[in-house]
Amino acid sequence: MNKSPDASNLDSVFNLSERSKLGEMLRSQEFWIVVAVLIIGAVVGMIAPRFLTGANMANILQNFCFTALMAIGMTPVIMAGGIDISVGSTLGLTGVMLGLFSASGYPFAVVVLFVLLVGAFVGIVNGALVSYLKLPPFIVTLGMMSLVRSQTLVVTNNQVVYDFGKAGDTLLALGGGSFLGVPNVLWAVIVSAVVMQWLLSMTKWGRYVRAIGGNENAARLSGIPVDRVKVSTYALLGAMTGMTAIFLVGWMGAATNALGQGQELQVIAATVIGGANLLGGFGTSFGAVIGSVLIEVIRNALLLAGVNPFWQGTFVGLFILFAVLLERFRSTRA
């Protein structure tokens, strides 16, 4: 039986919609990063069968989360045309402040609030210098990286904190525990990614962030409170860095002043590899999570395959270049 014209038109619309979804997926940077993770996993699984064991998968799922939490927070900063290379030092400062404040006997809830506020304060200072004084974000956060790392050494007197007082049991259970068989920190990543993506996609704040990253001058002329929005992105990153410190210190069982050293490069790399445009205007929290997974898979794969771990930077650098080239290709095709 021949289809009616209306039925034929309806089929054409559905087919066009399916092709459009497929094309959008193939153009998505997140899709190709997932493909890269699967290929690396398959190849390394053949070279080192231990890679695909349940214990190693659990290890990967635990380890990538700390970078992922900060990469989720870094996403709106980069989307708004900024960058923060002090995030690793902020992780160190909030980590040791967590240890010292806990050791002083404060309740766990008070300690958590304090750590989040410390992280947010560092972000607010960064954001204010960038937004209101019009200083380059790279220079501002480079200076803050040195300042905060120095203060981390000062407040601890280069000592490691092991005693967390009466908050210790809760802290260790949160950082090292699980719920329904899933590490608590992974639940934090899932919830944070969903909430952040909702903020970026469905709220006025998210639209402002994209507009500022796309064209800051046009955003100002249209009445967007550019300076306040940019400060809020840095403050949010600082708070999420503080949250990362809570999980990381709880997992390690110690607060050391070396916490977070070199972490800023991994966080920025994960965000960019996941699709965030360093020029601003685009990025997703889910992409940041996927980028974090890729970096941890590379680190873990090199270790199990017996390859010199110093090669990790080479592979991560290649993926960053690939991400930038892919973004340039998409821009020229748009």
C-alpha distance (Angstrom), angle and dihedral (degrees) to the residues before:
residue distance angle dihedral
M1 . . .
N2 3.81 . .
K3 3.77 117.2 .
S4 3.76 119.1 -117.6
P5 3.81 117.0 -109.1
D6 3.81 90.1 -109.4
A7 3.81 91.7 53.3
S8 3.81 91.2 48.2
N9 3.80 91.2 50.3
L10 3.80 90.3 48.7
D11 3.82 91.1 51.7
S12 3.80 89.9 49.9
V13 3.80 91.1 52.1
F14 3.81 91.8 50.3
N15 3.82 92.2 47.0
L16 3.79 91.0 49.0
S17 3.80 90.1 49.1
E18 3.81 92.0 51.1
R19 3.81 91.8 48.3
S20 3.79 89.7 48.5
K21 3.82 91.8 52.1
L22 3.81 90.9 47.7
G23 3.79 91.8 49.1
E24 3.79 91.4 48.2
M25 3.79 90.7 51.0
L26 3.81 92.4 49.2
R27 3.81 90.3 50.4
S28 3.79 91.2 50.0
Q29 3.79 115.0 106.3
E30 3.81 89.9 -150.8
F31 3.81 89.9 60.9
W32 3.80 93.6 55.5
I33 3.80 92.4 45.6
V34 3.81 89.2 53.8
V35 3.82 88.2 50.0
A36 3.82 89.4 50.6
V37 3.82 91.2 50.9
L38 3.81 91.1 50.5
I39 3.82 92.9 47.7
I40 3.80 92.7 48.0
G41 3.80 89.8 47.3
A42 3.80 92.8 50.4
V43 3.81 94.3 47.2
V44 3.80 95.1 45.3
G45 3.80 90.0 43.7
M46 3.80 88.7 61.3
I47 3.81 92.9 46.0
A48 3.81 96.6 41.7
P49 3.83 112.6 19.3
R50 3.82 89.8 -167.2
F51 3.80 88.2 73.0
L52 3.81 92.7 74.0
T53 3.80 96.5 45.8
G54 3.78 119.3 117.4
A55 3.79 92.2 -117.6
N56 3.79 92.6 55.0
M57 3.81 93.0 45.4
A58 3.81 88.2 52.8
N59 3.80 88.7 50.1
I60 3.81 91.4 52.6
L61 3.80 92.1 47.1
Q62 3.80 90.7 52.6
N63 3.79 97.7 44.2
F64 3.80 100.8 46.6
C65 3.80 92.5 54.5
F66 3.80 96.6 75.9
T67 3.80 92.3 56.5
A68 3.81 90.9 40.9
L69 3.81 94.8 56.2
M70 3.80 91.7 54.8
A71 3.82 92.5 41.0
I72 3.81 88.9 55.5
G73 3.81 87.9 54.1
M74 3.81 91.7 44.9
T75 3.82 91.9 55.3
P76 3.85 98.6 78.8
V77 3.82 90.5 41.9
I78 3.80 91.3 57.4
M79 3.81 92.3 39.0
A80 3.81 88.5 57.7
G81 3.80 90.4 52.9
G82 3.81 97.3 -99.0
I83 3.78 137.2 110.7
D84 3.80 134.6 -158.6
I85 3.79 119.9 -154.0
S86 3.81 92.3 169.3
V87 3.81 92.4 74.5
G88 3.82 93.9 100.1
S89 3.80 92.2 52.0
T90 3.80 90.3 46.0
L91 3.80 88.2 54.0
G92 3.80 88.9 53.6
L93 3.82 93.8 48.0
T94 3.80 95.4 46.9
G95 3.80 89.9 45.3
V96 3.80 94.9 55.3
M97 3.81 92.2 40.3
L98 3.79 86.9 53.9
G99 3.80 89.8 53.2
L100 3.80 95.5 45.4
F101 3.80 94.7 44.6
S102 3.81 91.4 47.9
A103 3.80 91.3 48.4
S104 3.81 88.7 54.3
G105 3.80 89.3 66.5
Y106 3.80 102.0 -108.3
P107 3.83 118.6 150.9
F108 3.79 115.5 -95.1
A109 3.83 94.2 -113.3
V110 3.81 90.8 54.6
V111 3.80 90.9 47.6
V112 3.81 91.7 51.7
L113 3.81 92.4 49.2
F114 3.80 91.1 48.4
V115 3.81 93.4 50.3
L116 3.81 92.5 48.6
L117 3.80 90.1 49.7
V118 3.81 92.4 49.4
G119 3.80 90.5 52.5
A120 3.80 92.3 45.4
F121 3.82 90.8 48.8
V122 3.80 92.0 55.8
G123 3.80 88.4 49.5
I124 3.80 92.6 48.7
V125 3.81 91.2 52.5
N126 3.80 90.5 49.7
G127 3.79 92.0 46.6
A128 3.81 94.3 46.8
L129 3.80 92.9 51.2
V130 3.80 91.1 48.1
S131 3.80 97.4 42.2
Y132 3.79 107.1 34.0
L133 3.81 100.5 28.9
K134 3.83 92.8 37.3
L135 3.80 92.9 -132.3
P136 3.83 119.7 159.5
P137 3.83 109.4 -93.1
F138 3.79 92.6 -136.7
I139 3.82 92.8 55.9
V140 3.81 93.8 42.6
T141 3.78 94.9 50.6
L142 3.82 92.1 41.0
G143 3.79 88.4 58.6
M144 3.80 91.2 43.9
M145 3.80 90.3 50.5
S146 3.81 90.4 59.1
L147 3.80 94.6 40.6
V148 3.80 95.7 49.5
R149 3.81 94.2 43.7
S150 3.80 89.5 51.8
Q151 3.81 91.8 50.0
T152 3.79 89.7 49.6
L153 3.81 88.6 60.0
V154 3.80 91.7 44.3
V155 3.81 97.4 52.6
T156 3.81 93.5 46.4
N157 3.81 97.0 38.0
N158 3.81 84.1 -134.5
Q159 3.81 91.4 -62.3
V160 3.82 129.6 135.2
V161 3.82 117.4 -124.5
Y162 3.81 115.1 -138.3
D163 3.80 102.0 153.7
F164 3.81 111.9 78.8
G165 3.79 97.6 174.7
K166 3.78 120.3 -142.5
A167 3.82 90.5 -21.9
G168 3.80 90.2 60.5
D169 3.80 99.6 89.5
T170 3.80 93.2 50.2
L171 3.80 92.3 44.3
L172 3.81 94.0 50.9
A173 3.81 92.0 44.7
L174 3.81 90.9 51.2
G175 3.80 96.0 46.4
G176 3.79 98.8 39.5
G177 3.80 101.6 27.6
S178 3.78 134.5 88.7
F179 3.80 140.8 -146.9
L180 3.81 121.1 -143.5
G181 3.79 87.8 -7.5
V182 3.81 92.8 -57.5
P183 3.84 119.6 112.6
N184 3.79 112.4 -106.5
V185 3.79 91.1 -125.8
L186 3.82 90.3 56.4
W187 3.81 89.4 54.0
A188 3.81 86.9 52.0
V189 3.81 90.5 52.8
I190 3.81 92.5 48.9
V191 3.80 94.2 48.5
S192 3.81 93.0 42.7
A193 3.81 92.9 49.6
V194 3.81 92.8 49.6
V195 3.81 94.0 45.9
M196 3.81 93.1 45.2
Q197 3.79 92.7 48.7
W198 3.80 89.4 49.7
L199 3.81 90.2 51.0
L200 3.80 92.0 48.8
S201 3.80 96.3 44.0
M202 3.79 106.7 31.6
T203 3.80 108.5 30.7
K204 3.78 136.6 73.7
W205 3.81 88.9 -119.9
G206 3.81 91.0 58.2
R207 3.80 91.7 49.3
Y208 3.80 89.1 50.3
V209 3.81 91.2 51.1
R210 3.81 91.7 52.5
A211 3.79 92.4 44.9
I212 3.81 92.8 51.0
G213 3.79 91.8 49.3
G214 3.78 91.6 46.5
N215 3.81 96.9 49.9
E216 3.80 119.2 -14.4
N217 3.81 95.6 -171.3
A218 3.79 92.2 51.6
A219 3.80 89.4 47.2
R220 3.82 90.7 54.8
L221 3.78 92.2 48.1
S222 3.80 90.3 51.4
G223 3.80 91.2 56.7
I224 3.80 100.1 -103.7
P225 3.85 112.0 151.4
V226 3.80 91.1 -122.3
D227 3.79 98.3 174.5
R228 3.81 95.6 49.4
V229 3.79 92.5 46.5
K230 3.80 92.7 50.4
V231 3.80 91.5 49.0
S232 3.81 89.4 50.3
T233 3.82 91.4 55.2
Y234 3.80 91.8 54.2
A235 3.81 91.7 44.4
L236 3.80 90.9 51.2
L237 3.81 90.9 50.1
G238 3.81 89.9 50.3
A239 3.80 92.1 51.1
M240 3.80 91.6 48.3
T241 3.79 89.3 49.9
G242 3.79 88.1 54.3
M243 3.80 89.5 50.5
T244 3.81 89.1 50.9
A245 3.81 89.5 52.7
I246 3.81 90.4 54.6
F247 3.80 92.6 54.8
L248 3.81 94.6 39.7
V249 3.81 96.1 49.2
G250 3.80 90.1 44.3
W251 3.80 89.8 51.9
M252 3.82 94.9 45.6
G253 3.78 95.1 41.8
A254 3.80 90.8 -137.5
A255 3.79 140.7 70.5
T256 3.78 112.7 -137.1
N257 3.80 128.9 178.0
A258 3.82 89.2 -128.3
L259 3.80 89.1 67.3
G260 3.79 112.2 127.4
Q261 3.81 98.3 10.4
G262 3.81 107.8 156.7
Q263 3.80 90.5 1.2
E264 3.80 93.7 116.2
L265 3.80 92.0 70.2
Q266 3.80 92.3 51.9
V267 3.80 91.6 48.5
I268 3.79 94.1 50.2
A269 3.81 91.2 43.1
A270 3.81 91.8 51.3
T271 3.80 91.3 49.8
V272 3.81 94.4 48.3
I273 3.81 94.9 42.0
G274 3.80 87.2 51.3
G275 3.79 91.0 59.9
A276 3.81 107.6 -88.6
N277 3.80 111.8 144.6
L278 3.82 111.8 -128.4
L279 3.81 88.0 -149.3
G280 3.80 89.3 59.1
G281 3.78 136.1 -117.2
F282 3.79 101.6 89.1
G283 3.79 140.5 59.5
T284 3.79 142.6 112.1
S285 3.78 132.8 -143.3
F286 3.80 90.1 -135.1
G287 3.80 89.6 56.0
A288 3.81 89.6 52.3
V289 3.80 89.7 53.7
I290 3.81 92.1 49.1
G291 3.81 90.7 48.3
S292 3.80 89.4 52.3
V293 3.80 90.7 51.2
L294 3.81 90.6 51.8
I295 3.80 92.9 52.2
E296 3.80 92.2 49.7
V297 3.81 91.7 45.8
I298 3.82 89.7 52.9
R299 3.81 91.8 49.1
N300 3.79 93.2 46.5
A301 3.81 94.0 43.2
L302 3.80 93.9 51.7
L303 3.79 90.3 49.2
L304 3.81 95.1 50.7
A305 3.80 93.6 41.0
G306 3.80 89.9 56.2
V307 3.81 93.3 -117.7
N308 3.79 119.2 148.4
P309 3.85 104.4 -92.2
F310 3.80 89.9 -137.4
W311 3.81 85.9 77.8
Q312 3.81 89.4 70.6
G313 3.80 92.2 84.9
T314 3.81 90.3 52.5
F315 3.79 93.6 54.6
V316 3.80 94.1 43.2
G317 3.81 89.8 48.6
L318 3.79 91.1 51.8
F319 3.79 90.8 51.6
I320 3.81 90.8 49.9
L321 3.81 90.0 52.5
F322 3.80 89.3 47.3
A323 3.81 90.2 51.2
V324 3.81 92.5 50.2
L325 3.81 92.2 47.0
L326 3.80 91.0 48.3
E327 3.80 90.4 51.3
R328 3.81 90.6 49.4
F329 3.81 90.1 49.6
R330 3.80 91.2 50.5
S331 3.81 91.0 48.7
T332 3.79 93.5 51.9
R333 3.82 91.2 47.6
A334 3.81 93.2 48.8
